[in-house]
Every structure is written in structure tokens, then in C-alpha cells.
Amino acid sequence: MIPPMAVDLSIVVVHWNVPELLAACLTSIDSECKRTDLVVETFVVDNASPDSAFRCVVDAVRGAELIELEENRGYAAGCNAGITRARGDAILLLNPDTELRPGALDVLWQALHISAHIGLVAPLLLNPDGSVQSAGYSFPGVANVLFDLMPLHPRLYESPLNGRMPVSDGVQPMKIDYPLGAAMLLRRAALDDVGPLDESYGMYSEEVDWARRLANGGWTALLAPSARVVHRGGQSTGQRPEAMYEALWTSRAMYYRRYATVWQRRVIRGLVSVGTRWEDRRASPQRRATNARIRSRFADLGSRT
């Protein structure tokens, strides 16, 4: 019996109801697979999309395997379902609204293998017009809540004060705390060390939690700016904006409860209370109800437990 070929890289794309974007994503993956010498396998995990067009999209791409979940269990669960099947020495997680630019796979792979302590590598994310969308972030704290909820000068939002990392020279890899979860390459050994994504987050913050666990375990996260990936952003979650807004703040409450200090939690609780009530003055009844539920999520954030 011939043993199965060793796999260098497993790509996992978690999809929900954006078949046209999925087609573009898989086409870019297929192009990169033809360009690289790496042995690559690709999995598409569908989170119970109501539109079945994704099946034809996956069937049309050579080598892509489909995993269909019976219900939408969230991004983290979708990633973990793909990771469970993955055989590669590294796993690349991609959103379906991403497209790999030429050479991205090889650059990410080379950056991951600069040193054995590197556990996570992210590409430079671009908007469709070619402008920079994300170069990575510092771990969130009090300042991030202030920026999200209070009216501040627009120029400050993309600054290091709000946790945004500079692109540097745009070529050399640089250390970051965590990337946007749209595209992340993880070393298998790091995954085995810290475990899979935490599915209790449901949506949002799971990549921040993952990177935090990696950092606590001694692993380094890098941005490889020469690896370019276009990210259209919010195409799946934008179909349910109010639910996703609440999910975002629910996940943040969980993250801060887990990692913030006691004084940080107290300040954050106060900022959320003031910020959401300020928004309530001009908000719709639906948003005011959402904000009330968000405040309840943060109500015990100042406790010592």
C-alpha cells in the first residue's frame, strides 16, 4: 500500500451564504497552489447556508473538500471542524471574502519558518482598492472601548492609540499581538500546545483569545507584509447587522472578563454603560434594546471574580 502524501499546508475556509465571494476565494487559492511547491489541501466548511449554490462552487475547484455543518455554530466552530480534518504541518484559516495575491502562500510559509518560536503569521490585508485595511493590532484594553463608544477625532481611530500596528517598511516581517481573523497561518505545534479556537465566543474575539493564549505560551505572532490578501470585509456578518453588533460586544465582555485586570474591568464597565446610554438618545428602539442587553453582559465586569 502506498502511504498518503505528507501535507505541508491545510487551508480552511469557513463559509456562510456568500457563494460568489467563495468562488473568487477558491480561485485565488487554486492559483496559488499551482504556483507553490508546497503540498496543499483545502477544506470549505459551510455553516448551514440557506443558499445551496456553494456546493457547485466547491465542486468546480480541483481538490477542494466540503464539510457541511447541520447548523450555524459560529466562526470558531467552523474553523475547528476544518482543523479536525486538516493534516498539514500548518493551517491557514481564511474568510470566504478574501483573495490571495500572487506569492502570498510562499511568503507566509517562509515567515512561519524564520524561527521555531513563531506560532502565528498573518498577511497584510488590503481593501479591494489596494489600500491597507489591517496590519495587525495590539491586545485590546481600555482605550479600545473608549474609541469604539465615544466621539473622537477620526484620525485617531487608525493610530497606535487604538491598537493599530504600523506597516513598517512593508517588506520585513514584524511582531504583532494579533491579526484580524480573516487570514491567519498557524503552526501545528503551536495549535497542539494551546488548543483550538474557543467556541464559546461564537462570533468575534476568538482570534484575539487564541493569540493571547499563544503569547502566554511563549509563541510569537508576526505580520508578513509582503504576503498580500484582499479582504472585502463583513460580507457574511453584514447580512445580520444588529445580531452581529450584539455578538461583537458579547464576545468582548467575555474577553475582558478573562484577561483584563480588576481596575481595567471596572473602567470598561463604566465606559460601556456611558457610551451605550449616550447612543440610546438617538437610537432606534431595536438598538436601545440591544444596548440594554450589552450593558447586562458587562454588569459584573467590575467584580473580582
Sequence and secondary structure as in RCSB ss.txt:
>XXXX:A:sequence
MIPPMAVDLSIVVVHWNVPELLAACLTSIDSECKRTDLVVETFVVDNASPDSAFRCVVDAVRGAELIELEENRGY
AAGCNAGITRARGDAILLLNPDTELRPGALDVLWQALHISAHIGLVAPLLLNPDGSVQSAGYSFPGVANVLFDLM
PLHPRLYESPLNGRMPVSDGVQPMKIDYPLGAAMLLRRAALDDVGPLDESYGMYSEEVDWARRLANGGWTALLAP
SARVVHRGGQSTGQRPEAMYEALWTSRAMYYRRYATVWQRRVIRGLVSVGTRWEDRRASPQRRATNARIRSRFAD
LGSRT
>XXXX:A:secstr
       SEEEEEEESS HHHHHHHHHHHHHHHHH  S EEEEEEE   S THHHHHHHTSTTEEEEE SS   H
HHHHHHHHHH  SSEEEEE TTEEE TTHHHHHHHHHTS TTEEEEEEEEE TTS EEE  B    HHHHHHHHS
   GGGTTSGGGTB   TTSSS EEESB  TTEEEEEHHHHHHH S  GGG SSSHHHHHHHHHHHTT EEEEEE
EEEEEE  STTGGGSHHHHHHHHHHHHHHHHHHHS HHHHHHHHHHHHHHHHHHHTT  HHHHHHHHHHHHHHTT
TTS  
